[in-house]
Amino acid sequence: MNPASLLALAALAWTAEIAPVPVVVGPVPVAPVAGAAWTAPVPSPAAFPLALPVALPAAAPRSPTLLQRLGALFGGANRSPHALAVEHLAAFESLQQVHGKLAAGERQAALDDLDRLFTGKRARDWYAGNPDYAHYRAQGFAYYRHAERLVMADYEAGVARAVDPALLYSAKAAPVFGHSYRETELQEKDAPWCAYHALLNAIRASSGFGEPFDVRALVGFAKRLLDRNVVPTHDDFSLGQVEAAMGVRLRVRASHGLSDDNVDDVARALGGAARADGFPSTEAELLDSFARGEERLLGFRFFHARFPLPESVRQEHGHDYEVLGHEGYLLGAFPHAGRWYYMVQDSGVGRTTFYTFAELRSIVKRSELVRFPGPVSLPP
């Protein structure tokens, strides 16, 4: 909606009591992360269960009619037309946009909007200073919790299928796109090295190694390549204190994990090509990407029942679970029972997991294309 339309609506709107639409968000049963037995995945709801967002007042004449004046006079009412602030209309439009993205299955895009408009620090500060708009934020919180549970269920569906005998048989038989099925190693406990494992899995599956090396050797190489202080100083302890106080990164430490740009830097330093690339919006585009021989690293944003937020944080941030970032390697695709399943090497669970395209769209926040022209060795 353009500014002129907003102003026109504001000029016509009446003040009214506005309450959030109640939204029931139930618990999501979550499959075991590394269960040995096959457990049927929890399906995402087939229908979108949320009502439309909070209702704005209906448009009304600028001046009350004679009957309205008489009603106010004899009925004891004392309501006069009053232009509704443009902020109300903008907040309402934001909720409509989020609702549309959730209804279309664009959950990562909806989460981006919710973080920016309702749950992020700037939004929290604005709503704290403008309590009259709290009902819009309450609806945004309901949408966040809804998206959170759908993403949880979609991530766990792929993990649960990793031990489905029928799917394993189809995956191992002959992939039509990408590479053959491979087992996936479990990454070190509490080590934020999923991106390193994803790179290694991409190298193993595609070009292979000139000389073998493991994840610790790759982390050591990345430290030599990337480690630096953003602010030039030798006092690393003080930088750590400032980082903690301000919430900004003043150091690059490869052992703490790889950012999006750093993944590309490491891949290029190994002799490969790498670039950020949006995840395909249709299944046909993803299959075409496989046909072109593109290797894809996937960055997940998801939630897990093992990581609930403390109650005080839930009240402030408006959702129930910690936001988790993770990296995997998209190995290949195979058909089974009339649909495509996509193999993801997920070092976080130590399995090669199987997702539908819709589930990948639900959990993938970003992707990088990488290519290694030949066997890879660590530079000296």
N, C-alpha and C positions, 0 to 999 in steps of 0.2 A: 504494500500500500504506500503511495507516495505522500509527502508531507501535506499537499493540498487536500487530499482525501481525508487524512487524519484531522486536519483543522475543520473541515466541513462536518465530519462526524461529531467532533467535540462541540461544535456550535449547536448541534441538534439534540445532544444527549441530555437526559435528566439525571440527577443524582438518585441513587437507589442503594438499598442494602445488597451487597454482592458477597456471596458465600462460595467457597470451593465445592466443586462436585465431589461427593464422597467416592473414593476409589478403594475397593477391597483388594489388597495385595497379599496373597497367601504365601506360605512357605513353599519353597521348591525342593522336592526330594533330590538329593545329590548322590550320584553313583560314587563308589569308592574310587579314589584316584588311581590306585595301583592294585585293584582287586584281582585275584587269580581266577575267579569264576566269572562267566559271562553274566552280565546284568543288563536287562533291557534299558536303553536310555530313556530319559524323561522327555517326552515330546514337548515342543513349544505349543502354546495354545493355538488352535487352528483359527479362531476368530479373535479379533482385537477387542478386548473386554472393556476398555476405558470409555467413559462418556466424554463428550466434548468438553473443553475447558470451561472455566467459570463464565457465567453469562453477564454480558454488559447490558445496561438499560436499553430498552427499545427507543428508537428515535421518537421525538415528540415535538409538537409545535413550539416555537420560540416563546410565545405568549399563551397563557392558559385561556381556554374558552370561558364564556359566561357561566356555563354549567359547572366547569371546574372551579371557578371562583366561588360560586354559590355553595358547592360541595365543601370547599375548604372553610367557608364562613360558618355554615350551619353544622358541619360534621366535626368541627374542632380540629381539623387538619391544618397544619401550617407548613405546607411544602411549596416551595416556589421553584420554578425552573432555574437550573444552574448549569452552566457549561461544564462538561466533564473534562478533566485535565487530559492533555495529549498523552501524558505518561501512562494513564490507564489504558488508553487505546493501543499504545505501543506494546505494553505488557501483554494485553489480550492477544494481539497479533502474534507475538512471540510464542505464546502457548499454542496457538493454532498451528504454527509452523512445526513446532516440536511434535504435536499430535499427528500431523500429516506424515512426518518422517517415521515415527514409530509405526503407524498404520501400514506404511509401505515397506517395513522391514529394514529401514536404514538406521539401525540402532546406534552405530558409532557416530554418525552425523548428528543424531538426536542428542547423544551424550555430550558431544562438543558444544552444541547450543545450550544445553542445560548447565554445563560447567561455566560457560561464559555469561549466561543471563541470570542464573538463579543460585548456583551453589558455589561458585568461585569466590575468592577473597574480595574482589571489587564489588561483586553482587552482594555479598554478605554485608559489606560496609554500607552500601547504598540502602539496602532494605532496613538496616539497623537505624538509619537516619530518617527513613520514610515509612513508619509503621502502617500508614493508611493503605499501603499496597501489599500487605502481608498475605492476603488471600491469594494473590497471583503466585507468590513464592510457594505457598502451601500446595498449590496445584502442580507447580514445577517439581516439588519434592515427590509428589505422588507419581509423576511421570518417571522420575529418576529411579524410584524403587521398582516400578514396573519394568523398565529397561534392564535394570540390574538383574532381576530374576530371569528374564528371558535370555540374557547373555550367559548367565550361570548355567542354565539348562542346556544351551547350545554347546558350550564348551565341554560340559560333562558328557553330552551325547557322543561326541567324537572319541573321548577317552574310553567310555564304556564299550564302544564298538571295537576297540583295539584287540579285544579277546573274543570276539564273536567268531566261532569256528567257520561259519558259512562265508563271512566276509573275508576272513584270513585266507580261505581256500581260493576265492575269486581274486584276491589281491596278488597271491603268489603264482596264480596260473599264468597270466600274461597281461600286463598293463598295456592299454592301447596308447596312452600318452605318458610322456616322461620316462622315468626310470623304474626298474623292477623293485619289488618290495624289499626292504632292508629292516633288520632289527635296529633299534635305537638305544644308545647307552643312556643311563641315568646320570645326570650331572651331579657334581659334588654337592653335598648338603650345605645349604645356606650360601653357596657361591653364586654371585650374580653373573654367571658366565654363559647364559643361554645363547647369546649372540655368537660367541666363539664356537659353541657346539654346532649352531646352525651353519656357520661358515664351513666348519670341518665336514659336516654332513653333505653340504653342497659340493665340496671338492671330491670327497669319496665317491659320490654318486655320478659325477660328471667326468672330470678330467683325471682324477686320481693323484697320487703323490709321486714326485720325483724321488724324494727321500722322506721316509715316514716321520711324522711328528705328531705329538698329542696336544691336548688342549692347554696344558701347562706351558709347553714350549711356545704355543701361539700367544698366550697371555704375556709371556716374557718378551716376545718380539714386539707386541703392541705397546708394552711399557716403554721400550726404547724408542718407539716411533712417536708416541702420543703424550707421554707424561710431561706435564709442564704446569707452571703457575700462571694463571691468567693475569694476576697482579704480580709484577716482578718483585719477589722477595724471597729470602731464604728462611724466613720464620714460618715454617709450615704449620706449627701449632696455632699461631695467631690467626692464620688464614682459616683454619678449621673452626675456630671460635666465631669468626665473623660470618662464615657460611651458615653455621647453626643459628646465629642470631638473626640474620637477614633473609635466610631462605634462598640464597643464590649460590651458584657454584663459582668459586674463585680458583679452583684447581682442576686439572684433568688427570685422573688416575685410572689407567686402563684396567687395573685389578678390581675396580669398582663396577665394571661393566662398560658396555659400549653404547654411546648415543647413536642416533640415526646417521649423522655425518661421519662419526668414527668408524662405523661398520664399513661405509664406502671407502674411507681412507685405508683401512687395513686390507680390504680386498684389492685395492689398486696397488698397494705396496707389495702384495704377493704376485703381481703381474696380471691381475684380472681387470675386468671392466666392471663398474658398479654405478648405479644411479637409482635415485628414488623414483618410484612409479606407483601411481594410484592403483589400488586393487580393482580388477575389472568389474564393471557394473552388471554384466550379463554372463551367463554360463558359456555362451558361444564365444565371447571374447576371451575367457580364460582358456578354453580348449584351443583356440587359435594361438594363444601365447605358448602353450605346450608345443603345438605343431611347429612354431618358429624356433624351437629349441631354447626358449628363455628359461633361465633358472631363477627362482623367486624365493626370497627370504620374507617371512611373514612376521609382522609385529602385532601381537595380540594386546587388546585391553579387555580384561575380563574380571570376574569376581568369583570367590570361592567361599563356601560355607565355613571352612576352617579359619577364615580371617575376618571375623566380625569386628566392627568398629565399637569402641567404648560408647556407652550411652550418651555421654556428654558430647562426643564428637558427632554422633548421629544427629543430635538436636541441632548442632551448628551447621553441619554439611548437608543434611537432608537426605541421607541414604544410609544403608545398614552395613555395608561390607567395604573392606579396603579395596581401592582400585589397584589392580595388579597389571604390570607390564611384563611381556614375555616375548621371546623370539623363537621361531621354528623354521624349518625348511620344507617347502612344498615339493615332495618327492615325485609324485605322479598321480595318474587318475586311472580308474578301472570301472567297467560297468558291472552292475549286480542287480538282479531283479528289476530291470527296466529303468534304472537310474544310475547316475554317475556318483562315485565316491572318490574323494581326494585324500591322498596319503600325506600326512604331515609328520615329519620326524620331530618329536616333542621331547627334548631332553629333560624337561621338568618332571615328566611322569615316567621317563625311560621306556617309552613305547612309540611305535608308529601308529598314529591315530587315524580314524576314518571319518571324514565330514562330508555332508552334502554341501552344495554350493551356497544355499541359503544360510547354513550354519557358519560357513566361512565368512560370508558377508557380515554376519552378526558379530563375530569376534575379532576380525582383522581391522586394526586401526590404520596400518600403513604397510607398504611392501617395498622391497628393493629388488631390482633386477641385477644379477651378477653373472659374469661369464669368465671362465678360465680357459684360455686357448690351448693349454697343454698341461702336463703334469706339474704340480706345484711343489716347490721346495722353499724352506725359510731362507730369506736372504741372510748373509753373514752380518 
